[in-house]
Amino acid sequence: MHKQNKKGLISVILGLTGLIVSVVSGVAFASGNQATVQGYGGSSQLQPGMIVRLDSKNPKNVVALDYANVSKMWGVIVSANEAAITLSQPNVSQEVYVANSGRYSVLVSTQGGPINVGDYISISSLSGVGMKANSSDPVVLGQAAESFNGSNNVLSTAKLNGTNGSSNVAIGLIPVDVNIINNPLASSSNNIPAPLSKVVHFVTNKSVSAIRVYLSLMVVLIGAVITVAVIYSGVKNGIISLGRNPLAKKVIGGGMLRVIAFGIIIFGLSLGGAYLLLR
């Protein structure tokens, strides 16, 4: 009977482990694939790598994105041969293809400073050209997969005029993991500590409101407290019982293992509930 209990516990643990591995593997597989890209009408001025938005007058067309319309960011122009599947738009002239997920080459400038791997990319003052995002940018295109310091692999330069005078910026083409979301760097305005904001973004890959973040954190903390209480109580009672009846070592040990497994399941459920709140 005790052997059956142990086998049952081992089966539960192996089952949970297999489920976790399957989920992680599925996410990794999905993130490594290029998404389907959609065809839109455009103009001869649009070129691969430019960040675009839908034309407000005709949603079948796209135009180069400017900073005033950053919240309308739609995707990046790509070559037809860059995507596994392309969907054409009927009755459009000068068709271009737009991707809003996957890894693609994007035109960027050094207006926001040198770009490092992992930096978020938003739109710059140059229409269609990205730059390193800062906390004032509401939306980001994705994260840089390569660095660009303005010295190497420069395609061209541009002169920007500002209140402090003019400045020259370098323009280059780098791969970006495209995933249009609210800027995680702007989460500080929601009173979310930066480390917690990074954890939330790592888990959800999107910006989440402060209320949902703190609710999910509360669920995790409650689950952790219950888990610790259950395991502590079970182990304590087991040790006391073992002292009173050493001959029942196997029975008491099996009971302690079941209590520990139950505590782990409770904590796992709290993590799942927190994740659902964040999604």
C-alpha positions as CSV (number, residue, x, y, z in Angstrom):
1,M,0.0,0.0,0.0
2,H,2.8,2.4,0.9
3,K,4.6,1.5,-2.4
4,Q,1.4,2.4,-4.3
5,N,1.2,5.7,-2.5
6,K,4.8,6.5,-3.4
7,K,4.2,5.4,-7.0
8,G,1.1,7.7,-7.2
9,L,3.1,10.6,-5.8
10,I,5.9,10.0,-8.3
11,S,3.4,9.8,-11.1
12,V,1.9,13.2,-10.1
13,I,5.3,14.8,-9.9
14,L,6.4,13.4,-13.3
15,G,3.1,14.5,-14.8
16,L,3.5,18.1,-13.6
17,T,7.1,18.1,-14.9
18,G,6.0,16.8,-18.3
19,L,3.3,19.5,-18.5
20,I,5.8,22.2,-17.7
21,V,8.3,20.9,-20.3
22,S,5.6,20.7,-22.9
23,V,4.4,24.3,-22.3
24,V,8.0,25.7,-22.3
25,S,8.8,23.7,-25.5
26,G,5.7,25.0,-27.2
27,V,6.5,28.6,-26.4
28,A,10.0,28.2,-27.6
29,F,8.9,26.6,-30.8
30,A,6.3,29.3,-31.5
31,S,8.7,32.1,-30.8
32,G,11.2,30.8,-33.3
33,N,8.8,30.8,-36.3
34,Q,8.1,33.7,-38.6
35,A,4.5,34.8,-38.7
36,T,2.3,35.3,-41.7
37,V,2.7,38.8,-43.3
38,Q,-0.1,40.8,-44.9
39,G,0.0,42.7,-48.1
40,Y,-1.1,46.4,-48.2
41,G,-1.1,49.2,-50.7
42,G,1.8,51.6,-50.4
43,S,4.0,54.0,-52.2
44,S,7.4,53.9,-53.9
45,Q,8.8,55.7,-50.8
46,L,8.2,52.7,-48.6
47,Q,11.0,50.2,-48.4
48,P,11.8,47.1,-46.4
49,G,12.7,47.9,-42.8
50,M,10.4,51.0,-42.4
51,I,7.9,51.1,-39.6
52,V,4.4,51.8,-40.8
53,R,0.8,52.4,-39.7
54,L,-2.5,52.0,-41.5
55,D,-3.6,54.9,-43.7
56,S,-6.4,56.7,-41.9
57,K,-8.2,57.4,-45.2
58,N,-7.8,53.8,-46.6
59,P,-7.1,50.9,-44.2
60,K,-6.0,48.8,-47.2
61,N,-2.9,51.0,-47.4
62,V,0.0,51.8,-45.1
63,V,2.1,54.9,-44.7
64,A,5.4,55.6,-42.9
65,L,4.8,56.0,-39.1
66,D,5.6,59.4,-37.6
67,Y,6.0,60.1,-33.9
68,A,2.7,62.0,-33.7
69,N,0.9,58.7,-34.5
70,V,3.1,56.3,-32.5
71,S,0.1,54.8,-30.8
72,K,-1.1,53.6,-34.3
73,M,2.1,51.6,-34.9
74,W,1.1,48.6,-37.2
75,G,4.3,46.8,-38.2
76,V,7.4,46.8,-40.4
77,I,7.8,46.5,-44.1
78,V,9.4,43.2,-45.2
79,S,10.4,41.6,-48.4
80,A,8.0,38.9,-49.7
81,N,10.8,36.2,-49.5
82,E,11.4,36.9,-45.8
83,A,8.1,35.3,-44.7
84,A,6.9,31.7,-44.9
85,I,3.4,32.8,-45.8
86,T,2.3,36.1,-47.5
87,L,-1.3,37.2,-47.9
88,S,-2.0,39.6,-50.7
89,Q,-4.5,42.4,-50.7
90,P,-6.8,42.5,-53.7
91,N,-7.1,45.7,-55.9
92,V,-4.2,47.6,-54.5
93,S,-1.3,49.2,-56.3
94,Q,2.3,49.1,-55.3
95,E,1.8,46.3,-52.8
96,V,4.0,46.0,-49.8
97,Y,4.2,43.4,-47.1
98,V,3.8,44.2,-43.4
99,A,4.9,42.0,-40.4
100,N,3.8,42.6,-36.8
101,S,5.5,39.6,-35.2
102,G,8.7,37.6,-35.8
103,R,12.3,38.6,-36.3
104,Y,12.8,41.1,-39.2
105,S,15.3,43.8,-40.3
106,V,14.3,47.3,-39.2
107,L,15.7,50.7,-40.0
108,V,16.9,52.4,-36.9
109,S,18.8,55.6,-36.0
110,T,21.0,56.7,-33.1
111,Q,18.6,59.5,-32.1
112,G,17.9,57.7,-28.8
113,G,21.5,56.7,-28.3
114,P,23.4,53.5,-29.2
115,I,21.3,50.5,-29.5
116,N,22.2,47.3,-27.6
117,V,20.8,43.8,-27.9
118,G,17.5,43.6,-25.9
119,D,16.8,47.4,-26.1
120,Y,13.2,48.3,-27.0
121,I,12.7,50.0,-30.3
122,S,10.2,52.8,-30.9
123,I,9.7,55.4,-33.6
124,S,12.2,58.3,-34.0
125,S,11.7,61.8,-35.4
126,L,12.4,60.3,-38.8
127,S,9.2,58.9,-40.3
128,G,9.4,55.1,-40.6
129,V,12.8,54.9,-38.8
130,G,13.1,53.5,-35.3
131,M,15.3,54.3,-32.4
132,K,16.1,53.1,-28.8
133,A,12.9,53.6,-26.8
134,N,12.8,55.6,-23.5
135,S,10.2,55.9,-20.8
136,S,8.3,58.6,-22.6
137,D,7.5,56.4,-25.6
138,P,4.0,54.8,-25.2
139,V,4.5,51.9,-27.7
140,V,7.4,49.8,-28.8
141,L,7.9,47.8,-32.0
142,G,10.0,45.1,-30.3
143,Q,13.5,44.3,-29.0
144,A,16.8,44.7,-30.9
145,A,18.4,41.4,-31.7
146,E,21.7,43.1,-32.7
147,S,23.5,46.3,-31.5
148,F,23.9,49.5,-33.5
149,N,26.3,52.2,-32.3
150,G,26.3,54.5,-35.3
151,S,29.9,53.6,-36.3
152,N,29.5,50.3,-38.0
153,N,27.1,49.2,-40.7
154,V,25.8,52.7,-41.3
155,L,23.6,53.0,-44.3
156,S,23.2,56.8,-44.2
157,T,23.0,59.8,-41.9
158,A,20.4,62.5,-41.3
159,K,20.3,65.9,-39.7
160,L,17.8,66.6,-37.0
161,N,16.8,70.1,-35.9
162,G,15.8,70.6,-32.3
163,T,15.5,73.3,-29.6
164,N,19.1,72.8,-28.7
165,G,20.3,73.1,-32.3
166,S,20.9,70.5,-35.0
167,S,22.5,67.1,-34.7
168,N,23.5,64.3,-37.0
169,V,22.2,60.7,-36.5
170,A,23.3,57.5,-38.1
171,I,20.9,55.2,-39.8
172,G,21.3,51.4,-40.0
173,L,19.4,48.2,-40.4
174,I,19.3,45.6,-37.6
175,P,17.2,42.5,-36.8
176,V,14.4,43.2,-34.3
177,D,12.1,40.7,-32.6
178,V,8.9,42.4,-33.6
179,N,6.1,42.4,-31.0
180,I,4.1,45.6,-30.8
181,I,3.2,46.3,-27.1
182,N,2.8,49.1,-24.7
183,N,6.2,50.3,-23.6
184,P,7.3,48.3,-20.4
185,L,9.8,51.1,-19.6
186,A,6.8,53.4,-19.1
187,S,5.4,51.2,-16.3
188,S,7.0,53.4,-13.7
189,S,4.1,55.8,-14.3
190,N,1.8,53.1,-12.9
191,N,3.9,53.0,-9.7
192,I,5.2,49.5,-10.4
193,P,8.8,49.0,-9.3
194,A,11.2,48.4,-12.2
195,P,12.4,44.9,-11.1
196,L,8.7,43.8,-10.7
197,S,7.9,45.4,-14.1
198,K,10.7,43.4,-15.8
199,V,9.5,40.1,-14.2
200,V,5.9,40.8,-15.4
201,H,7.0,41.6,-18.9
202,F,9.2,38.5,-19.0
203,V,6.2,36.4,-18.0
204,T,3.6,38.1,-20.2
205,N,5.6,39.8,-22.9
206,K,3.3,42.8,-22.6
207,S,2.5,45.8,-20.4
208,V,0.0,45.1,-17.6
209,S,-1.9,47.6,-15.4
210,A,-0.7,48.1,-11.8
211,I,-3.9,46.8,-10.3
212,R,-3.6,43.4,-12.0
213,V,0.1,43.2,-11.2
214,Y,-0.5,43.8,-7.5
215,L,-3.5,41.4,-7.4
216,S,-1.4,38.7,-9.0
217,L,1.4,39.3,-6.5
218,M,-1.1,39.1,-3.7
219,V,-2.3,35.7,-5.0
220,V,1.2,34.4,-5.1
221,L,2.0,35.6,-1.6
222,I,-1.2,34.0,-0.2
223,G,-0.4,30.8,-2.0
224,A,3.2,30.9,-0.6
225,V,1.9,31.5,3.0
226,I,-0.6,28.6,2.7
227,T,2.1,26.3,1.2
228,V,4.6,27.1,4.0
229,A,1.9,26.6,6.7
230,V,0.7,23.3,5.3
231,I,4.2,21.9,4.8
232,Y,5.4,23.1,8.2
233,S,2.4,21.7,10.0
234,G,2.7,18.3,8.2
235,V,6.4,17.9,8.8
236,K,6.0,19.0,12.5
237,N,3.2,16.5,13.1
238,G,5.1,13.8,11.3
239,I,8.2,14.3,13.5
240,I,6.0,14.3,16.6
241,S,4.3,11.1,15.5
242,L,7.6,9.5,14.6
243,G,8.9,10.2,18.0
244,R,5.9,8.6,19.6
245,N,5.8,5.6,17.3
246,P,9.1,4.8,15.6
247,L,7.8,1.6,14.1
248,A,5.4,3.5,11.9
249,K,8.2,5.2,10.1
250,K,7.1,4.2,6.6
251,V,3.5,5.3,7.1
252,I,4.5,8.6,8.7
253,G,7.1,9.3,5.9
254,G,4.5,8.6,3.2
255,G,2.1,11.0,4.9
256,M,4.8,13.7,5.1
257,L,5.5,13.3,1.4
258,R,1.8,13.6,0.6
259,V,1.6,16.8,2.6
260,I,4.6,18.3,0.8
261,A,3.2,17.4,-2.5
262,F,-0.1,19.0,-1.6
263,G,1.7,22.2,-0.6
264,I,3.5,22.3,-3.9
265,I,0.3,21.8,-5.8
266,I,-1.3,24.7,-3.8
267,F,1.6,27.0,-4.7
268,G,1.4,25.9,-8.3
269,L,-2.3,26.8,-8.4
270,S,-1.5,30.2,-7.0
271,L,1.1,30.8,-9.7
272,G,-1.5,29.7,-12.3
273,G,-4.1,32.1,-10.9
274,A,-1.6,34.9,-10.8
275,Y,-0.7,34.2,-14.5
276,L,-4.3,34.3,-15.5
277,L,-4.7,37.7,-13.8
278,L,-1.8,39.1,-15.7
279,R,-3.0,37.7,-19.0
